[in-house]
């Protein structure tokens, strides 16, 4: 939740909204009545992708903007800029506008970024209000020194949006176990063109890979997700999503990003073969049979295993229909993996086009962990938690 008050620094709130939304946050904006003199509600509504609230009731519909619900909804309330008047009202418990009512109702952390002229900031009344707000447990983001709207120069400038964003980011993510770690995940199938219309592919939906990417990002990792064709989209907008179609495109993108990654999880079902000479035009049905010559695609996982450096963890997936354990363990060794995750199409409720999965995780140190049938989201969380516990240095 972002509160905007009537200060010339309100123009910076638009930049802050954009940074928060880009990082994956859902942002709701509340403006005091005078704030719209400095930045329009429409600007902040477009950037936040939510209606901007300015009063207890909507002027057109008459709908009540429930300040209690808004205060409980927020994971953080950020008031930027906060004028001297708003600081005084907050310090004394005044409740004469929607923002102040939400502030009094909020149970979440509150961050306050004052903005005013230097003499107003240094006035004993303002300093007393800031001190009182600190005793309430609020986080004060100190104003900076620089040129002010009055033409004077000194302390009173609202902190820059990039720095406010960093303060929030550090507050919420500093203790996440994968904070600062980089992870690469692949998902979905690949399409190998026969002609401009037809292709060879498989039934992978990408659900498992997307769930793994989300789990990594939610634990603080900087995630790059490379996905073949799928209808899925990421929920955590901090994830860098790269869409590809063919195995050769998957290979190029993986080799580009792999060297800088601490974790790499290859969940995509990449085609083992592709047509040697795809037709430039749609193939017409002229005969009772058609022969297509196939050639092997690059073994991306094996190439990664050969290039893997100390400090990198490489995880592969194996989808088997026979001799599951033997085949999975063989891939673990031959491709120099740290873990391989075995799926079996023989397990009911697991495999392609299912929201559930049942897997067995084999580690190169001989460990074997069986995860029972559950949602792919829950399976993804368990896989990531297992990797964290097995790699405490990570």
C-alpha positions as CSV (number, residue, x, y, z in Angstrom):
1,X,0.0,0.0,0.0
2,X,1.4,3.4,-1.0
3,X,0.1,6.6,0.6
4,X,0.8,9.9,-1.3
5,X,0.3,13.3,0.4
6,X,0.2,16.8,-0.9
7,X,3.9,17.6,-1.6
8,X,5.7,18.6,-4.7
9,X,7.7,15.4,-4.2
10,X,4.5,13.5,-5.1
11,X,5.8,13.1,-8.6
12,X,8.4,10.7,-7.3
13,X,5.6,8.4,-6.2
14,X,4.9,7.4,-9.8
15,X,8.5,6.2,-10.1
16,X,8.2,4.2,-6.9
17,X,5.0,2.6,-8.0
18,X,6.7,1.5,-11.2
19,X,9.6,0.0,-9.4
20,X,7.4,-2.0,-7.0
21,X,5.1,-3.3,-9.8
22,X,8.1,-4.3,-11.9
23,X,9.4,-6.3,-9.0
24,X,6.2,-8.2,-8.7
25,X,4.4,-6.3,-6.0
26,X,0.7,-5.7,-6.1
27,X,0.3,-2.0,-5.3
28,X,-2.7,-0.1,-4.2
29,X,-2.5,3.7,-3.9
30,X,-4.3,6.0,-1.4
31,X,-4.0,9.8,-2.0
32,X,-4.9,12.6,0.4
33,X,-7.2,15.2,-1.1
34,X,-4.4,17.7,-1.7
35,X,-2.0,15.1,-3.3
36,X,-3.9,15.2,-6.6
37,X,-2.8,18.9,-7.0
38,X,0.7,17.5,-7.6
39,X,0.2,14.1,-9.4
40,X,-3.0,12.8,-11.0
41,X,-4.8,9.8,-9.7
42,X,-5.0,8.5,-13.3
43,X,-1.2,8.4,-13.5
44,X,-0.9,6.3,-10.4
45,X,-3.8,4.1,-11.4
46,X,-2.3,3.3,-14.8
47,X,1.1,2.5,-13.2
48,X,-0.3,0.4,-10.3
49,X,-3.0,-1.3,-12.4
50,X,-5.4,-0.6,-9.6
51,X,-8.0,2.2,-8.9
52,X,-6.6,5.0,-6.8
53,X,-8.5,5.6,-3.6
54,X,-8.9,9.2,-2.3
55,X,-12.0,9.1,0.0
56,X,-14.0,6.9,2.3
57,X,-16.6,6.5,-0.5
58,X,-16.3,6.4,-4.2
59,X,-17.8,9.6,-5.7
60,X,-19.5,7.8,-8.6
61,X,-20.7,4.5,-7.2
62,X,-21.0,5.4,-3.6
63,X,-19.1,2.3,-2.7
64,X,-17.4,2.3,0.7
65,X,-13.6,2.0,0.7
66,X,-13.2,-0.1,3.8
67,X,-10.2,1.3,5.7
68,X,-10.1,-1.8,8.0
69,X,-9.9,-4.2,5.1
70,X,-7.3,-2.1,3.4
71,X,-5.1,-1.9,6.5
72,X,-5.3,-5.7,6.9
73,X,-4.6,-6.3,3.2
74,X,-1.3,-4.6,3.0
75,X,2.0,-6.3,3.7
76,X,3.6,-2.9,4.1
77,X,2.2,0.7,4.2
78,X,4.6,3.2,2.6
79,X,3.8,6.9,2.9
80,X,5.9,8.7,0.4
81,X,6.0,11.7,0.4
82,X,4.8,12.4,3.9
83,X,4.2,16.1,4.6
84,X,4.7,17.9,7.9
85,X,0.9,18.1,8.2
86,X,0.5,14.3,7.7
87,X,3.3,13.5,10.2
88,X,1.6,15.7,12.8
89,X,-1.7,14.0,12.2
90,X,-0.2,10.5,12.4
91,X,1.7,11.3,15.6
92,X,-1.5,12.6,17.3
93,X,-3.9,9.9,16.0
94,X,-5.9,12.3,13.8
95,X,-8.2,10.4,11.4
96,X,-9.8,12.9,9.0
97,X,-9.0,11.2,5.6
98,X,-8.8,7.7,4.2
99,X,-5.0,7.4,4.4
100,X,-4.9,8.3,8.1
101,X,-7.7,5.8,8.8
102,X,-5.8,3.1,6.9
103,X,-2.6,4.0,8.9
104,X,-4.4,3.6,12.2
105,X,-5.9,0.3,11.0
106,X,-2.7,-1.2,9.6
107,X,-1.0,-4.1,11.3
108,X,1.8,-4.3,8.8
109,X,5.2,-2.5,8.9
110,X,4.9,1.2,8.1
111,X,7.6,3.1,6.2
112,X,7.4,7.0,6.2
113,X,9.4,9.1,3.8
114,X,9.2,12.8,4.9
115,X,9.5,15.6,2.3
116,X,9.4,19.3,3.2
117,X,11.5,22.5,3.3
118,X,14.6,22.3,5.6
119,X,13.2,24.8,8.2
120,X,10.0,22.8,8.5
121,X,11.9,19.6,8.9
122,X,14.2,21.1,11.6
123,X,11.3,22.7,13.5
124,X,11.1,21.1,17.0
125,X,7.4,20.2,16.4
126,X,8.3,18.2,13.3
127,X,11.3,16.6,15.0
128,X,9.1,15.6,18.0
129,X,6.5,14.1,15.7
130,X,9.1,12.0,13.9
131,X,10.5,10.9,17.2
132,X,7.0,9.9,18.4
133,X,6.3,8.0,15.2
134,X,9.5,6.0,15.7
135,X,8.3,5.0,19.2
136,X,5.2,3.6,17.5
137,X,7.4,1.2,15.6
138,X,7.3,3.1,12.3
139,X,10.3,3.0,10.0
140,X,11.4,6.6,9.1
141,X,13.2,6.9,5.8
142,X,15.3,10.0,6.4
143,X,15.1,12.8,3.9
144,X,18.2,13.7,2.0
145,X,20.2,16.8,1.4
146,X,19.9,18.8,-1.8
147,X,18.1,21.5,-3.7
148,X,14.5,22.1,-2.4
149,X,11.4,23.4,-4.1
150,X,11.8,26.7,-2.2
151,X,15.1,27.3,-4.0
152,X,17.0,26.7,-0.8
153,X,19.5,23.8,-0.4
154,X,19.6,21.5,2.5
155,X,18.0,18.5,4.2
156,X,14.3,17.8,3.3
157,X,14.3,16.1,-0.1
158,X,12.3,12.9,-0.2
159,X,14.6,9.9,-0.6
160,X,14.9,8.8,-4.2
161,X,12.4,6.1,-5.3
162,X,15.2,3.6,-6.1
163,X,16.6,3.9,-2.5
164,X,13.1,3.5,-1.0
165,X,12.6,0.4,-3.1
166,X,16.0,-1.0,-1.9
167,X,15.0,-0.4,1.7
168,X,11.8,-2.3,1.2
169,X,13.5,-5.0,-0.7
170,X,16.1,-5.5,2.0
171,X,13.5,-5.5,4.7
172,X,11.4,-8.2,3.2
173,X,14.1,-10.4,1.6
174,X,17.2,-10.0,3.7
175,X,16.5,-13.3,5.6
176,X,15.3,-15.4,2.7
177,X,17.5,-18.5,2.2
178,X,18.2,-17.9,-1.5
179,X,18.7,-14.1,-1.3
180,X,21.3,-13.0,-3.8
181,X,21.5,-16.5,-5.5
182,X,20.9,-16.9,-9.2
183,X,18.9,-19.8,-10.6
184,X,18.1,-21.0,-14.1
185,X,15.0,-23.2,-14.7
186,X,13.8,-24.6,-18.0
187,X,10.2,-25.7,-18.6
188,X,7.8,-27.1,-21.2
189,X,8.4,-28.9,-24.4
190,X,10.2,-27.8,-27.6
191,X,8.7,-27.8,-31.1
192,X,10.9,-29.1,-33.9
193,X,9.6,-27.9,-37.3
194,X,8.7,-30.3,-40.1
195,X,7.4,-27.5,-42.2
196,X,6.0,-24.0,-41.5
197,X,2.8,-25.6,-40.1
198,X,3.7,-28.9,-38.5
199,X,6.2,-29.9,-35.9
200,X,7.4,-32.7,-33.7
201,X,6.8,-32.1,-30.0
202,X,5.7,-33.7,-26.7
203,X,3.0,-33.4,-24.1
204,X,4.9,-31.4,-21.5
205,X,2.7,-28.5,-20.2
206,X,5.6,-26.7,-18.4
207,X,3.7,-26.7,-15.1
208,X,6.5,-28.3,-13.1
209,X,9.1,-26.0,-14.4
210,X,7.0,-22.9,-13.7
211,X,6.3,-24.1,-10.2
212,X,10.0,-24.6,-9.5
213,X,10.7,-21.1,-10.8
214,X,8.1,-19.6,-8.6
215,X,9.4,-21.5,-5.5
216,X,12.9,-20.3,-6.1
217,X,11.8,-16.7,-6.6
218,X,9.6,-16.7,-3.5
219,X,12.7,-17.7,-1.5
220,X,14.7,-14.8,-2.8
221,X,16.5,-16.2,-5.8
222,X,17.1,-14.2,-9.0
223,X,15.4,-16.5,-11.4
224,X,15.7,-16.9,-15.2
225,X,13.0,-19.2,-16.6
226,X,13.5,-20.4,-20.2
227,X,10.2,-22.0,-21.4
228,X,9.1,-23.7,-24.5
229,X,5.6,-23.1,-25.9
230,X,3.0,-23.0,-23.1
231,X,-0.1,-21.1,-22.1
232,X,1.5,-20.5,-18.6
233,X,2.7,-17.1,-17.3
234,X,4.7,-16.3,-14.2
235,X,3.0,-14.9,-11.1
236,X,6.1,-13.5,-9.5
237,X,7.0,-10.7,-11.9
238,X,10.6,-10.6,-10.7
239,X,11.2,-13.8,-12.7
240,X,12.9,-13.2,-16.1
241,X,10.9,-15.2,-18.5
242,X,12.4,-16.1,-21.9
243,X,10.2,-17.9,-24.4
244,X,11.7,-20.2,-27.0
245,X,10.4,-22.8,-29.4
246,X,13.0,-25.2,-30.6
247,X,15.7,-27.3,-29.0
248,X,18.4,-25.2,-30.7
249,X,16.9,-22.0,-29.2
250,X,16.8,-23.6,-25.8
251,X,20.4,-24.6,-26.2
252,X,21.5,-21.1,-27.1
253,X,19.7,-19.5,-24.2
254,X,20.8,-22.1,-21.6
255,X,24.5,-21.7,-22.6
256,X,24.1,-18.0,-22.4
257,X,22.9,-17.9,-18.8
258,X,24.3,-21.1,-17.3
259,X,27.8,-19.9,-16.4
260,X,26.6,-17.3,-13.9
261,X,24.1,-19.6,-12.1
262,X,24.4,-21.2,-8.7
263,X,21.3,-23.4,-9.3
264,X,20.2,-24.8,-12.6
265,X,17.1,-27.1,-12.8
266,X,16.4,-28.5,-16.3
267,X,12.8,-29.4,-16.1
268,X,12.0,-28.9,-19.8
269,X,11.2,-31.9,-22.0
270,X,13.7,-31.0,-24.8
271,X,13.3,-33.0,-28.1
272,X,16.1,-35.5,-28.6
273,X,15.7,-35.3,-32.4
274,X,14.7,-32.8,-35.0
275,X,13.9,-33.0,-38.7
276,X,17.2,-32.8,-40.6
277,X,15.8,-30.6,-43.5
278,X,12.5,-28.8,-42.5
279,X,10.5,-28.0,-45.6
280,X,10.2,-24.3,-46.5
281,X,6.6,-24.7,-47.6
282,X,3.7,-26.7,-46.2
283,X,4.1,-30.3,-47.2
284,X,1.1,-31.4,-49.4
285,X,-0.5,-34.8,-48.9
286,X,0.5,-36.6,-52.0
287,X,1.4,-40.2,-50.9
288,X,0.2,-42.8,-48.4
289,X,3.5,-42.4,-46.5
290,X,6.0,-39.7,-45.6
291,X,9.6,-40.2,-44.4
292,X,11.3,-37.5,-42.4
293,X,15.0,-37.9,-41.7
294,X,15.8,-37.0,-38.1
295,X,19.1,-35.8,-36.5
296,X,20.0,-35.6,-32.8
297,X,19.7,-32.3,-31.0
298,X,22.4,-31.0,-28.7
299,X,22.4,-32.7,-25.3
300,X,22.1,-29.5,-23.2
301,X,22.2,-31.2,-19.8
302,X,25.4,-33.2,-20.7
303,X,27.1,-30.0,-22.0
304,X,26.2,-28.2,-18.8
305,X,27.6,-31.1,-16.7
306,X,30.9,-30.9,-18.6
307,X,31.1,-27.2,-18.0
308,X,29.9,-27.1,-14.4
309,X,32.2,-25.3,-12.0
310,X,32.6,-25.5,-8.2
311,X,29.7,-23.8,-6.5
312,X,27.2,-24.7,-9.2
313,X,24.4,-27.2,-8.5
314,X,22.9,-28.9,-11.6
315,X,19.6,-30.8,-11.5
316,X,18.1,-32.8,-14.3
317,X,14.7,-34.6,-14.8
318,X,14.2,-38.1,-16.1
319,X,10.8,-39.2,-17.4
320,X,10.9,-43.0,-17.8
321,X,8.6,-45.8,-18.8
322,X,10.8,-48.7,-18.0
323,X,13.8,-49.5,-15.8
324,X,13.2,-46.1,-14.2
325,X,15.7,-46.2,-11.4
326,X,18.5,-47.6,-13.4
327,X,18.1,-45.2,-16.3
328,X,17.8,-42.2,-13.9
329,X,21.0,-43.1,-12.0
330,X,22.8,-43.7,-15.3
331,X,21.9,-40.1,-16.4
332,X,23.0,-38.8,-13.0
333,X,26.5,-40.2,-13.6
334,X,26.9,-39.7,-17.3
335,X,25.9,-36.1,-17.3
336,X,27.7,-35.1,-14.1
337,X,24.6,-34.0,-12.3
338,X,24.2,-33.3,-8.6
339,X,20.6,-34.5,-8.5
340,X,18.2,-36.2,-10.9
341,X,14.5,-36.2,-10.4
342,X,12.7,-39.2,-11.6
343,X,9.1,-39.1,-13.0
344,X,7.4,-42.3,-14.2
345,X,4.5,-42.3,-16.6
346,X,3.4,-45.5,-14.9
347,X,2.5,-43.5,-11.7
348,X,-1.2,-42.6,-11.7
349,X,-1.6,-38.8,-11.3
350,X,1.9,-38.0,-12.3
351,X,3.6,-37.0,-15.6
352,X,2.4,-34.7,-18.4
353,X,-0.7,-32.6,-18.3
354,X,-1.4,-33.2,-14.7
355,X,-1.6,-30.8,-11.7
356,X,0.0,-33.4,-9.5
357,X,3.2,-35.3,-9.5
358,X,5.1,-38.1,-7.7
359,X,8.9,-38.0,-7.9
360,X,12.1,-39.6,-6.6
361,X,15.2,-37.5,-6.2
362,X,18.6,-39.2,-6.5
363,X,21.7,-37.4,-5.3
364,X,25.2,-38.1,-6.6
365,X,26.2,-38.9,-3.0
366,X,23.9,-41.9,-3.0
367,X,20.8,-40.3,-1.4
368,X,17.3,-41.2,-2.5
369,X,14.3,-39.2,-1.5
370,X,10.7,-40.2,-2.4
371,X,8.1,-37.4,-2.6
372,X,4.5,-38.8,-2.5
373,X,1.7,-37.7,-4.9
374,X,0.8,-34.1,-4.3
375,X,0.3,-30.9,-6.3
376,X,3.2,-29.8,-8.5
377,X,3.4,-26.6,-6.5
378,X,4.0,-28.5,-3.3
379,X,6.4,-30.9,-5.0
380,X,8.4,-27.9,-6.3
381,X,8.6,-26.4,-2.7
382,X,9.8,-29.7,-1.4
383,X,12.4,-30.1,-4.1
384,X,13.8,-26.6,-3.4
385,X,13.8,-27.1,0.4
386,X,15.7,-30.3,-0.1
387,X,18.3,-28.6,-2.3
388,X,18.7,-25.8,0.3
389,X,19.1,-28.3,3.2
390,X,21.5,-30.4,1.2
391,X,23.6,-27.3,0.1
392,X,23.9,-25.1,3.3
393,X,26.7,-23.1,1.7
394,X,24.3,-22.1,-1.1
